[in-house]
């Protein structure tokens, strides 16, 4: 597990070194694992949609060989806050169908709202 934090709380430019570092971490993860990679965009400052768009653009840039699949879900919580979660998976993963099914089932479970 890793976290990217803006410790100085100042607006940061689109730093390509950050993009390249995140891409390298993901590539390294898939070189040594047959697992799926899950991520959730932090919501504390209400910038989760922007984070999701940024990560999508990084993913599109990095996935030029189309060896990965990304599944993004937007799950609204009871307070109306959008929560972006995603799963990245290699297309040749031997458990591909199982991971996709489990991700979809989990997202659907969280989308169900309790009755009052």
Backbone atoms as SQL, in Angstrom:
CREATE TABLE atoms (id INTEGER PRIMARY KEY, chain TEXT, resi INTEGER, resn TEXT, atom TEXT, x REAL, y REAL, z REAL);
INSERT INTO atoms VALUES
  (1, 'A', 1, 'UNK', 'N', 0.845, -1.171, 0.000),
  (2, 'A', 1, 'UNK', 'CA', 0.000, 0.000, 0.000),
  (3, 'A', 1, 'UNK', 'C', 0.891, 1.235, 0.000),
  (4, 'A', 2, 'UNK', 'N', 0.478, 2.240, -0.766),
  (5, 'A', 2, 'UNK', 'CA', 1.204, 3.495, -0.743),
  (6, 'A', 2, 'UNK', 'C', 0.224, 4.648, -0.871),
  (7, 'A', 3, 'UNK', 'N', 0.692, 5.803, -0.502),
  (8, 'A', 3, 'UNK', 'CA', -0.132, 6.997, -0.489),
  (9, 'A', 3, 'UNK', 'C', 0.686, 8.141, -1.073),
  (10, 'A', 4, 'UNK', 'N', 0.053, 8.980, -1.867),
  (11, 'A', 4, 'UNK', 'CA', 0.712, 10.175, -2.387),
  (12, 'A', 4, 'UNK', 'C', 0.099, 11.358, -1.664),
  (13, 'A', 5, 'UNK', 'N', 0.930, 12.116, -0.969),
  (14, 'A', 5, 'UNK', 'CA', 0.443, 13.212, -0.136),
  (15, 'A', 5, 'UNK', 'C', 1.144, 14.512, -0.501),
  (16, 'A', 6, 'UNK', 'N', 0.371, 15.580, -0.579),
  (17, 'A', 6, 'UNK', 'CA', 0.912, 16.923, -0.798),
  (18, 'A', 6, 'UNK', 'C', 1.163, 17.517, 0.582),
  (19, 'A', 7, 'UNK', 'N', 2.375, 17.333, 1.093),
  (20, 'A', 7, 'UNK', 'CA', 2.673, 17.710, 2.473),
  (21, 'A', 7, 'UNK', 'C', 2.695, 19.213, 2.704),
  (22, 'A', 8, 'UNK', 'N', 3.020, 20.003, 1.680),
  (23, 'A', 8, 'UNK', 'CA', 3.076, 21.457, 1.889),
  (24, 'A', 8, 'UNK', 'C', 1.742, 22.145, 1.624),
  (25, 'A', 9, 'UNK', 'N', 0.739, 21.383, 1.198),
  (26, 'A', 9, 'UNK', 'CA', -0.631, 21.879, 0.992),
  (27, 'A', 9, 'UNK', 'C', -0.712, 23.002, -0.045),
  (28, 'A', 10, 'UNK', 'N', 0.286, 23.133, -0.897),
  (29, 'A', 10, 'UNK', 'CA', 0.257, 24.131, -1.956),
  (30, 'A', 10, 'UNK', 'C', -0.184, 23.473, -3.255),
  (31, 'A', 11, 'UNK', 'N', -0.844, 24.254, -4.092),
  (32, 'A', 11, 'UNK', 'CA', -1.275, 23.742, -5.388),
  (33, 'A', 11, 'UNK', 'C', -0.041, 23.262, -6.147),
  (34, 'A', 12, 'UNK', 'N', -0.134, 22.063, -6.666),
  (35, 'A', 12, 'UNK', 'CA', 1.028, 21.504, -7.347),
  (36, 'A', 12, 'UNK', 'C', 0.788, 21.465, -8.855),
  (37, 'A', 13, 'UNK', 'N', 1.831, 21.695, -9.616),
  (38, 'A', 13, 'UNK', 'CA', 1.702, 21.616, -11.074),
  (39, 'A', 13, 'UNK', 'C', 1.597, 20.158, -11.499),
  (40, 'A', 14, 'UNK', 'N', 1.251, 19.943, -12.734),
  (41, 'A', 14, 'UNK', 'CA', 1.215, 18.572, -13.261),
  (42, 'A', 14, 'UNK', 'C', 2.654, 18.086, -13.424),
  (43, 'A', 15, 'UNK', 'N', 3.135, 17.494, -12.380),
  (44, 'A', 15, 'UNK', 'CA', 4.525, 17.049, -12.325),
  (45, 'A', 15, 'UNK', 'C', 4.640, 15.680, -12.994),
  (46, 'A', 16, 'UNK', 'N', 5.318, 15.635, -14.118),
  (47, 'A', 16, 'UNK', 'CA', 5.467, 14.383, -14.852),
  (48, 'A', 16, 'UNK', 'C', 6.325, 13.377, -14.087),
  (49, 'A', 17, 'UNK', 'N', 7.159, 13.852, -13.168),
  (50, 'A', 17, 'UNK', 'CA', 7.950, 12.925, -12.351),
  (51, 'A', 17, 'UNK', 'C', 7.036, 12.134, -11.417),
  (52, 'A', 18, 'UNK', 'N', 5.986, 12.777, -10.910),
  (53, 'A', 18, 'UNK', 'CA', 5.022, 12.056, -10.068),
  (54, 'A', 18, 'UNK', 'C', 4.313, 11.011, -10.912),
  (55, 'A', 19, 'UNK', 'N', 3.845, 11.419, -12.099),
  (56, 'A', 19, 'UNK', 'CA', 3.181, 10.468, -13.006),
  (57, 'A', 19, 'UNK', 'C', 4.093, 9.282, -13.284),
  (58, 'A', 20, 'UNK', 'N', 5.331, 9.553, -13.665),
  (59, 'A', 20, 'UNK', 'CA', 6.253, 8.478, -14.020),
  (60, 'A', 20, 'UNK', 'C', 6.572, 7.581, -12.827),
  (61, 'A', 21, 'UNK', 'N', 6.627, 8.154, -11.634),
  (62, 'A', 21, 'UNK', 'CA', 6.868, 7.364, -10.423),
  (63, 'A', 21, 'UNK', 'C', 5.695, 6.438, -10.140),
  (64, 'A', 22, 'UNK', 'N', 4.479, 6.951, -10.242),
  (65, 'A', 22, 'UNK', 'CA', 3.289, 6.122, -10.015),
  (66, 'A', 22, 'UNK', 'C', 3.227, 5.002, -11.051),
  (67, 'A', 23, 'UNK', 'N', 3.495, 5.322, -12.302),
  (68, 'A', 23, 'UNK', 'CA', 3.492, 4.303, -13.354),
  (69, 'A', 23, 'UNK', 'C', 4.550, 3.235, -13.064),
  (70, 'A', 24, 'UNK', 'N', 5.726, 3.644, -12.625),
  (71, 'A', 24, 'UNK', 'CA', 6.789, 2.681, -12.297),
  (72, 'A', 24, 'UNK', 'C', 6.375, 1.779, -11.143),
  (73, 'A', 25, 'UNK', 'N', 5.711, 2.334, -10.139),
  (74, 'A', 25, 'UNK', 'CA', 5.236, 1.534, -9.006),
  (75, 'A', 25, 'UNK', 'C', 4.231, 0.491, -9.482),
  (76, 'A', 26, 'UNK', 'N', 3.318, 0.910, -10.344),
  (77, 'A', 26, 'UNK', 'CA', 2.303, -0.017, -10.863),
  (78, 'A', 26, 'UNK', 'C', 2.957, -1.100, -11.719),
  (79, 'A', 27, 'UNK', 'N', 3.858, -0.701, -12.615),
  (80, 'A', 27, 'UNK', 'CA', 4.560, -1.697, -13.442),
  (81, 'A', 27, 'UNK', 'C', 5.309, -2.701, -12.571),
  (82, 'A', 28, 'UNK', 'N', 5.992, -2.210, -11.546),
  (83, 'A', 28, 'UNK', 'CA', 6.723, -3.088, -10.635),
  (84, 'A', 28, 'UNK', 'C', 5.773, -4.040, -9.915),
  (85, 'A', 29, 'UNK', 'N', 4.631, -3.528, -9.494),
  (86, 'A', 29, 'UNK', 'CA', 3.631, -4.365, -8.825),
  (87, 'A', 29, 'UNK', 'C', 3.246, -5.541, -9.718),
  (88, 'A', 30, 'UNK', 'N', 2.947, -5.258, -10.990),
  (89, 'A', 30, 'UNK', 'CA', 2.483, -6.317, -11.883),
  (90, 'A', 30, 'UNK', 'C', 3.608, -7.227, -12.374),
  (91, 'A', 31, 'UNK', 'N', 4.845, -6.793, -12.272),
  (92, 'A', 31, 'UNK', 'CA', 5.967, -7.675, -12.609),
  (93, 'A', 31, 'UNK', 'C', 6.146, -8.766, -11.563),
  (94, 'A', 32, 'UNK', 'N', 5.707, -8.502, -10.339),
  (95, 'A', 32, 'UNK', 'CA', 5.940, -9.448, -9.246),
  (96, 'A', 32, 'UNK', 'C', 4.666, -10.058, -8.673),
  (97, 'A', 33, 'UNK', 'N', 3.490, -9.696, -9.208),
  (98, 'A', 33, 'UNK', 'CA', 2.222, -10.179, -8.652),
  (99, 'A', 33, 'UNK', 'C', 1.241, -10.550, -9.754),
  (100, 'A', 34, 'UNK', 'N', 0.380, -11.509, -9.446),
  (101, 'A', 34, 'UNK', 'CA', -0.746, -11.824, -10.321),
  (102, 'A', 34, 'UNK', 'C', -2.042, -11.285, -9.727),
  (103, 'A', 35, 'UNK', 'N', -1.929, -10.365, -8.800),
  (104, 'A', 35, 'UNK', 'CA', -3.106, -9.826, -8.137),
  (105, 'A', 35, 'UNK', 'C', -3.679, -8.654, -8.919),
  (106, 'A', 36, 'UNK', 'N', -4.831, -8.194, -8.478),
  (107, 'A', 36, 'UNK', 'CA', -5.405, -6.946, -8.986),
  (108, 'A', 36, 'UNK', 'C', -4.905, -5.817, -8.094),
  (109, 'A', 37, 'UNK', 'N', -4.835, -4.628, -8.651),
  (110, 'A', 37, 'UNK', 'CA', -4.442, -3.447, -7.888),
  (111, 'A', 37, 'UNK', 'C', -5.685, -2.578, -7.718),
  (112, 'A', 38, 'UNK', 'N', -5.990, -2.244, -6.482),
  (113, 'A', 38, 'UNK', 'CA', -7.155, -1.411, -6.180),
  (114, 'A', 38, 'UNK', 'C', -6.693, -0.056, -5.683),
  (115, 'A', 39, 'UNK', 'N', -7.434, 0.990, -6.049),
  (116, 'A', 39, 'UNK', 'CA', -7.139, 2.299, -5.474),
  (117, 'A', 39, 'UNK', 'C', -8.427, 3.061, -5.227),
  (118, 'A', 40, 'UNK', 'N', -8.359, 3.952, -4.259),
  (119, 'A', 40, 'UNK', 'CA', -9.480, 4.817, -3.887),
  (120, 'A', 40, 'UNK', 'C', -8.952, 6.242, -3.850),
  (121, 'A', 41, 'UNK', 'N', -9.701, 7.161, -4.445),
  (122, 'A', 41, 'UNK', 'CA', -9.308, 8.572, -4.437),
  (123, 'A', 41, 'UNK', 'C', -9.779, 9.216, -3.139),
  (124, 'A', 42, 'UNK', 'N', -8.860, 9.842, -2.432),
  (125, 'A', 42, 'UNK', 'CA', -9.138, 10.499, -1.150),
  (126, 'A', 42, 'UNK', 'C', -10.205, 11.582, -1.331),
  (127, 'A', 43, 'UNK', 'N', -11.107, 11.700, -0.346),
  (128, 'A', 43, 'UNK', 'CA', -12.264, 12.594, -0.467),
  (129, 'A', 43, 'UNK', 'C', -12.252, 13.782, 0.482),
  (130, 'A', 44, 'UNK', 'N', -11.284, 13.863, 1.391),
  (131, 'A', 44, 'UNK', 'CA', -11.305, 14.871, 2.451),
  (132, 'A', 44, 'UNK', 'C', -11.387, 16.306, 1.973),
  (133, 'A', 45, 'UNK', 'N', -10.805, 16.592, 0.820),
  (134, 'A', 45, 'UNK', 'CA', -10.816, 17.968, 0.318),
  (135, 'A', 45, 'UNK', 'C', -11.761, 18.150, -0.871),
  (136, 'A', 46, 'UNK', 'N', -12.575, 17.137, -1.136),
  (137, 'A', 46, 'UNK', 'CA', -13.568, 17.160, -2.222),
  (138, 'A', 46, 'UNK', 'C', -12.937, 17.247, -3.617),
  (139, 'A', 47, 'UNK', 'N', -11.704, 16.809, -3.759),
  (140, 'A', 47, 'UNK', 'CA', -11.032, 16.845, -5.062),
  (141, 'A', 47, 'UNK', 'C', -10.900, 15.449, -5.675),
  (142, 'A', 48, 'UNK', 'N', -11.736, 14.531, -5.231),
  (143, 'A', 48, 'UNK', 'CA', -11.634, 13.156, -5.690),
  (144, 'A', 48, 'UNK', 'C', -11.924, 13.000, -7.186),
  (145, 'A', 49, 'UNK', 'N', -12.856, 13.776, -7.739),
  (146, 'A', 49, 'UNK', 'CA', -13.151, 13.674, -9.173),
  (147, 'A', 49, 'UNK', 'C', -11.934, 14.101, -9.996),
  (148, 'A', 50, 'UNK', 'N', -11.261, 15.146, -9.547),
  (149, 'A', 50, 'UNK', 'CA', -10.050, 15.602, -10.226),
  (150, 'A', 50, 'UNK', 'C', -8.952, 14.540, -10.140),
  (151, 'A', 51, 'UNK', 'N', -8.812, 13.927, -8.976),
  (152, 'A', 51, 'UNK', 'CA', -7.814, 12.862, -8.819),
  (153, 'A', 51, 'UNK', 'C', -8.125, 11.690, -9.747),
  (154, 'A', 52, 'UNK', 'N', -9.394, 11.355, -9.855),
  (155, 'A', 52, 'UNK', 'CA', -9.801, 10.266, -10.728),
  (156, 'A', 52, 'UNK', 'C', -9.470, 10.586, -12.190),
  (157, 'A', 53, 'UNK', 'N', -9.774, 11.800, -12.634),
  (158, 'A', 53, 'UNK', 'CA', -9.453, 12.197, -14.013),
  (159, 'A', 53, 'UNK', 'C', -7.942, 12.169, -14.258),
  (160, 'A', 54, 'UNK', 'N', -7.179, 12.650, -13.293),
  (161, 'A', 54, 'UNK', 'CA', -5.725, 12.664, -13.431),
  (162, 'A', 54, 'UNK', 'C', -5.182, 11.241, -13.548),
  (163, 'A', 55, 'UNK', 'N', -5.655, 10.358, -12.677),
  (164, 'A', 55, 'UNK', 'CA', -5.179, 8.979, -12.731),
  (165, 'A', 55, 'UNK', 'C', -5.594, 8.321, -14.042),
  (166, 'A', 56, 'UNK', 'N', -6.814, 8.600, -14.518),
  (167, 'A', 56, 'UNK', 'CA', -7.253, 8.062, -15.811),
  (168, 'A', 56, 'UNK', 'C', -6.325, 8.502, -16.937),
  (169, 'A', 57, 'UNK', 'N', -5.915, 9.769, -16.916),
  (170, 'A', 57, 'UNK', 'CA', -5.018, 10.250, -17.976),
  (171, 'A', 57, 'UNK', 'C', -3.648, 9.584, -17.856),
  (172, 'A', 58, 'UNK', 'N', -3.153, 9.397, -16.633),
  (173, 'A', 58, 'UNK', 'CA', -1.885, 8.693, -16.443),
  (174, 'A', 58, 'UNK', 'C', -1.990, 7.258, -16.945),
  (175, 'A', 59, 'UNK', 'N', -3.107, 6.618, -16.635),
  (176, 'A', 59, 'UNK', 'CA', -3.305, 5.231, -17.046),
  (177, 'A', 59, 'UNK', 'C', -3.336, 5.127, -18.569),
  (178, 'A', 60, 'UNK', 'N', -4.065, 6.025, -19.222),
  (179, 'A', 60, 'UNK', 'CA', -4.133, 6.007, -20.687),
  (180, 'A', 60, 'UNK', 'C', -2.738, 6.185, -21.288),
  (181, 'A', 61, 'UNK', 'N', -1.950, 7.063, -20.710),
  (182, 'A', 61, 'UNK', 'CA', -0.578, 7.296, -21.176),
  (183, 'A', 61, 'UNK', 'C', 0.271, 6.035, -21.006),
  (184, 'A', 62, 'UNK', 'N', 0.139, 5.376, -19.882),
  (185, 'A', 62, 'UNK', 'CA', 0.987, 4.224, -19.552),
  (186, 'A', 62, 'UNK', 'C', 0.539, 2.938, -20.224),
  (187, 'A', 63, 'UNK', 'N', -0.704, 2.864, -20.625),
  (188, 'A', 63, 'UNK', 'CA', -1.266, 1.620, -21.146),
  (189, 'A', 63, 'UNK', 'C', -1.195, 1.575, -22.669),
  (190, 'A', 64, 'UNK', 'N', -0.113, 2.084, -23.237),
  (191, 'A', 64, 'UNK', 'CA', 0.004, 2.137, -24.686),
  (192, 'A', 64, 'UNK', 'C', 0.032, 0.754, -25.328),
  (193, 'A', 65, 'UNK', 'N', 0.464, -0.243, -24.600),
  (194, 'A', 65, 'UNK', 'CA', 0.477, -1.608, -25.129),
  (195, 'A', 65, 'UNK', 'C', -0.838, -2.330, -24.848),
  (196, 'A', 66, 'UNK', 'N', -1.736, -1.659, -24.187),
  (197, 'A', 66, 'UNK', 'CA', -3.062, -2.191, -23.852),
  (198, 'A', 66, 'UNK', 'C', -2.983, -3.540, -23.150),
  (199, 'A', 67, 'UNK', 'N', -2.042, -3.656, -22.225),
  (200, 'A', 67, 'UNK', 'CA', -1.916, -4.911, -21.490),
  (201, 'A', 67, 'UNK', 'C', -2.728, -4.924, -20.199),
  (202, 'A', 68, 'UNK', 'N', -3.281, -3.771, -19.828),
  (203, 'A', 68, 'UNK', 'CA', -4.056, -3.653, -18.594),
  (204, 'A', 68, 'UNK', 'C', -5.495, -3.246, -18.887),
  (205, 'A', 69, 'UNK', 'N', -6.351, -3.572, -17.930),
  (206, 'A', 69, 'UNK', 'CA', -7.741, -3.115, -17.931),
  (207, 'A', 69, 'UNK', 'C', -7.943, -2.328, -16.648),
  (208, 'A', 70, 'UNK', 'N', -8.663, -1.231, -16.753),
  (209, 'A', 70, 'UNK', 'CA', -9.024, -0.469, -15.555),
  (210, 'A', 70, 'UNK', 'C', -10.545, -0.418, -15.476),
  (211, 'A', 71, 'UNK', 'N', -11.050, -0.663, -14.291),
  (212, 'A', 71, 'UNK', 'CA', -12.491, -0.570, -14.031),
  (213, 'A', 71, 'UNK', 'C', -12.680, 0.474, -12.943),
  (214, 'A', 72, 'UNK', 'N', -13.392, 1.534, -13.270),
  (215, 'A', 72, 'UNK', 'CA', -13.598, 2.638, -12.334),
  (216, 'A', 72, 'UNK', 'C', -15.049, 2.631, -11.878),
  (217, 'A', 73, 'UNK', 'N', -15.250, 2.867, -10.600),
  (218, 'A', 73, 'UNK', 'CA', -16.598, 2.962, -10.040),
  (219, 'A', 73, 'UNK', 'C', -16.718, 4.260, -9.256),
  (220, 'A', 74, 'UNK', 'N', -17.865, 4.883, -9.373),
  (221, 'A', 74, 'UNK', 'CA', -18.187, 6.070, -8.587),
  (222, 'A', 74, 'UNK', 'C', -19.335, 5.676, -7.669),
  (223, 'A', 75, 'UNK', 'N', -19.043, 5.584, -6.392),
  (224, 'A', 75, 'UNK', 'CA', -20.035, 5.149, -5.407),
  (225, 'A', 75, 'UNK', 'C', -20.360, 6.332, -4.511),
  (226, 'A', 76, 'UNK', 'N', -21.613, 6.742, -4.535),
  (227, 'A', 76, 'UNK', 'CA', -22.029, 7.876, -3.704),
  (228, 'A', 76, 'UNK', 'C', -22.418, 7.362, -2.319),
  (229, 'A', 77, 'UNK', 'N', -21.835, 7.976, -1.284),
  (230, 'A', 77, 'UNK', 'CA', -22.147, 7.539, 0.075),
  (231, 'A', 77, 'UNK', 'C', -23.435, 8.201, 0.569),
  (232, 'A', 78, 'UNK', 'N', -23.806, 7.908, 1.801),
  (233, 'A', 78, 'UNK', 'CA', -25.075, 8.409, 2.344),
  (234, 'A', 78, 'UNK', 'C', -25.106, 9.921, 2.491),
  (235, 'A', 79, 'UNK', 'N', -23.942, 10.562, 2.548),
  (236, 'A', 79, 'UNK', 'CA', -23.877, 12.026, 2.630),
  (237, 'A', 79, 'UNK', 'C', -23.828, 12.664, 1.246),
  (238, 'A', 80, 'UNK', 'N', -23.904, 11.859, 0.197),
  (239, 'A', 80, 'UNK', 'CA', -23.879, 12.371, -1.168),
  (240, 'A', 80, 'UNK', 'C', -22.485, 12.608, -1.721),
  (241, 'A', 81, 'UNK', 'N', -21.458, 12.131, -1.030),
  (242, 'A', 81, 'UNK', 'CA', -20.079, 12.309, -1.486),
  (243, 'A', 81, 'UNK', 'C', -19.742, 11.211, -2.494),
  (244, 'A', 82, 'UNK', 'N', -19.210, 11.629, -3.638),
  (245, 'A', 82, 'UNK', 'CA', -18.759, 10.668, -4.643),
  (246, 'A', 82, 'UNK', 'C', -17.436, 10.059, -4.208),
  (247, 'A', 83, 'UNK', 'N', -17.373, 8.741, -4.217),
  (248, 'A', 83, 'UNK', 'CA', -16.162, 7.999, -3.875),
  (249, 'A', 83, 'UNK', 'C', -15.719, 7.231, -5.115),
  (250, 'A', 84, 'UNK', 'N', -14.531, 7.562, -5.613),
  (251, 'A', 84, 'UNK', 'CA', -14.003, 6.904, -6.801),
  (252, 'A', 84, 'UNK', 'C', -13.070, 5.781, -6.384),
  (253, 'A', 85, 'UNK', 'N', -13.375, 4.602, -6.888),
  (254, 'A', 85, 'UNK', 'CA', -12.540, 3.432, -6.641),
  (255, 'A', 85, 'UNK', 'C', -12.285, 2.771, -7.987),
  (256, 'A', 86, 'UNK', 'N', -11.167, 2.100, -8.092),
  (257, 'A', 86, 'UNK', 'CA', -10.850, 1.441, -9.359),
  (258, 'A', 86, 'UNK', 'C', -10.021, 0.192, -9.117),
  (259, 'A', 87, 'UNK', 'N', -10.080, -0.676, -10.106),
  (260, 'A', 87, 'UNK', 'CA', -9.264, -1.881, -10.114),
  (261, 'A', 87, 'UNK', 'C', -8.480, -1.897, -11.421),
  (262, 'A', 88, 'UNK', 'N', -7.189, -2.153, -11.321),
  (263, 'A', 88, 'UNK', 'CA', -6.339, -2.334, -12.495),
  (264, 'A', 88, 'UNK', 'C', -5.912, -3.792, -12.509),
  (265, 'A', 89, 'UNK', 'N', -5.966, -4.373, -13.695),
  (266, 'A', 89, 'UNK', 'CA', -5.724, -5.803, -13.830),
  (267, 'A', 89, 'UNK', 'C', -5.047, -6.066, -15.170),
  (268, 'A', 90, 'UNK', 'N', -4.081, -6.956, -15.172),
  (269, 'A', 90, 'UNK', 'CA', -3.485, -7.363, -16.451),
  (270, 'A', 90, 'UNK', 'C', -4.496, -8.206, -17.218),
  (271, 'A', 91, 'UNK', 'N', -4.570, -7.995, -18.521),
  (272, 'A', 91, 'UNK', 'CA', -5.509, -8.752, -19.347),
  (273, 'A', 91, 'UNK', 'C', -5.199, -10.242, -19.358),
  (274, 'A', 92, 'UNK', 'N', -3.932, -10.596, -19.163),
  (275, 'A', 92, 'UNK', 'CA', -3.548, -12.007, -19.193),
  (276, 'A', 92, 'UNK', 'C', -3.566, -12.668, -17.811),
  (277, 'A', 93, 'UNK', 'N', -4.168, -12.009, -16.835),
  (278, 'A', 93, 'UNK', 'CA', -4.235, -12.572, -15.489),
  (279, 'A', 93, 'UNK', 'C', -5.068, -13.857, -15.514),
  (280, 'A', 94, 'UNK', 'N', -4.558, -14.957, -14.964),
  (281, 'A', 94, 'UNK', 'CA', -5.303, -16.217, -14.995),
  (282, 'A', 94, 'UNK', 'C', -6.614, -16.175, -14.204),
  (283, 'A', 95, 'UNK', 'N', -6.765, -15.201, -13.321),
  (284, 'A', 95, 'UNK', 'CA', -7.986, -15.079, -12.520),
  (285, 'A', 95, 'UNK', 'C', -8.817, -13.865, -12.942),
  (286, 'A', 96, 'UNK', 'N', -8.618, -13.418, -14.169),
  (287, 'A', 96, 'UNK', 'CA', -9.246, -12.196, -14.673),
  (288, 'A', 96, 'UNK', 'C', -10.756, -12.180, -14.424),
  (289, 'A', 97, 'UNK', 'N', -11.449, -13.219, -14.849),
  (290, 'A', 97, 'UNK', 'CA', -12.912, -13.265, -14.733),
  (291, 'A', 97, 'UNK', 'C', -13.336, -13.201, -13.272),
  (292, 'A', 98, 'UNK', 'N', -12.639, -13.905, -12.398),
  (293, 'A', 98, 'UNK', 'CA', -12.975, -13.893, -10.973),
  (294, 'A', 98, 'UNK', 'C', -12.787, -12.507, -10.364),
  (295, 'A', 99, 'UNK', 'N', -11.684, -11.842, -10.695),
  (296, 'A', 99, 'UNK', 'CA', -11.434, -10.494, -10.162),
  (297, 'A', 99, 'UNK', 'C', -12.494, -9.502, -10.645),
  (298, 'A', 100, 'UNK', 'N', -12.822, -9.556, -11.920),
  (299, 'A', 100, 'UNK', 'CA', -13.831, -8.640, -12.471),
  (300, 'A', 100, 'UNK', 'C', -15.176, -8.884, -11.806),
  (301, 'A', 101, 'UNK', 'N', -15.548, -10.135, -11.654),
  (302, 'A', 101, 'UNK', 'CA', -16.816, -10.472, -11.011),
  (303, 'A', 101, 'UNK', 'C', -16.856, -9.982, -9.567),
  (304, 'A', 102, 'UNK', 'N', -15.786, -10.210, -8.824),
  (305, 'A', 102, 'UNK', 'CA', -15.735, -9.785, -7.420),
  (306, 'A', 102, 'UNK', 'C', -15.774, -8.263, -7.302),
  (307, 'A', 103, 'UNK', 'N', -15.068, -7.563, -8.176),
  (308, 'A', 103, 'UNK', 'CA', -15.094, -6.099, -8.158),
  (309, 'A', 103, 'UNK', 'C', -16.515, -5.598, -8.425),
  (310, 'A', 104, 'UNK', 'N', -17.153, -6.135, -9.463),
  (311, 'A', 104, 'UNK', 'CA', -18.522, -5.711, -9.782),
  (312, 'A', 104, 'UNK', 'C', -19.489, -6.013, -8.650),
  (313, 'A', 105, 'UNK', 'N', -19.381, -7.184, -8.050),
  (314, 'A', 105, 'UNK', 'CA', -20.258, -7.538, -6.931),
  (315, 'A', 105, 'UNK', 'C', -20.050, -6.603, -5.743),
  (316, 'A', 106, 'UNK', 'N', -18.805, -6.275, -5.445),
  (317, 'A', 106, 'UNK', 'CA', -18.505, -5.380, -4.326),
  (318, 'A', 106, 'UNK', 'C', -19.029, -3.980, -4.592),
  (319, 'A', 107, 'UNK', 'N', -18.816, -3.471, -5.791),
  (320, 'A', 107, 'UNK', 'CA', -19.334, -2.140, -6.150),
  (321, 'A', 107, 'UNK', 'C', -20.851, -2.125, -6.035),
  (322, 'A', 108, 'UNK', 'N', -21.508, -3.139, -6.564),
  (323, 'A', 108, 'UNK', 'CA', -22.976, -3.197, -6.488),
  (324, 'A', 108, 'UNK', 'C', -23.459, -3.240, -5.045),
  (325, 'A', 109, 'UNK', 'N', -22.750, -3.964, -4.182),
  (326, 'A', 109, 'UNK', 'CA', -23.125, -4.026, -2.773),
  (327, 'A', 109, 'UNK', 'C', -23.052, -2.634, -2.141),
  (328, 'A', 110, 'UNK', 'N', -21.986, -1.885, -2.433),
  (329, 'A', 110, 'UNK', 'CA', -21.839, -0.552, -1.855),
  (330, 'A', 110, 'UNK', 'C', -22.816, 0.458, -2.452),
  (331, 'A', 111, 'UNK', 'N', -23.319, 0.193, -3.636),
  (332, 'A', 111, 'UNK', 'CA', -24.267, 1.122, -4.257),
  (333, 'A', 111, 'UNK', 'C', -25.677, 0.966, -3.697),
  (334, 'A', 112, 'UNK', 'N', -25.951, -0.171, -3.087),
  (335, 'A', 112, 'UNK', 'CA', -27.265, -0.367, -2.479),
  (336, 'A', 112, 'UNK', 'C', -27.381, 0.510, -1.240),
  (337, 'A', 113, 'UNK', 'N', -28.427, 1.293, -1.187),
  (338, 'A', 113, 'UNK', 'CA', -28.640, 2.188, -0.044),
  (339, 'A', 113, 'UNK', 'C', -29.620, 1.524, 0.928),
  (340, 'A', 114, 'UNK', 'N', -29.325, 1.596, 2.211),
  (341, 'A', 114, 'UNK', 'CA', -30.250, 1.003, 3.187),
  (342, 'A', 114, 'UNK', 'C', -31.573, 1.764, 3.204),
  (343, 'A', 115, 'UNK', 'N', -32.620, 1.013, 3.440),
  (344, 'A', 115, 'UNK', 'CA', -33.940, 1.652, 3.535),
  (345, 'A', 115, 'UNK', 'C', -34.102, 2.250, 4.920),
  (346, 'A', 116, 'UNK', 'N', -34.773, 3.385, 4.981),
  (347, 'A', 116, 'UNK', 'CA', -34.976, 4.072, 6.270),
  (348, 'A', 116, 'UNK', 'C', -36.140, 3.497, 7.010);
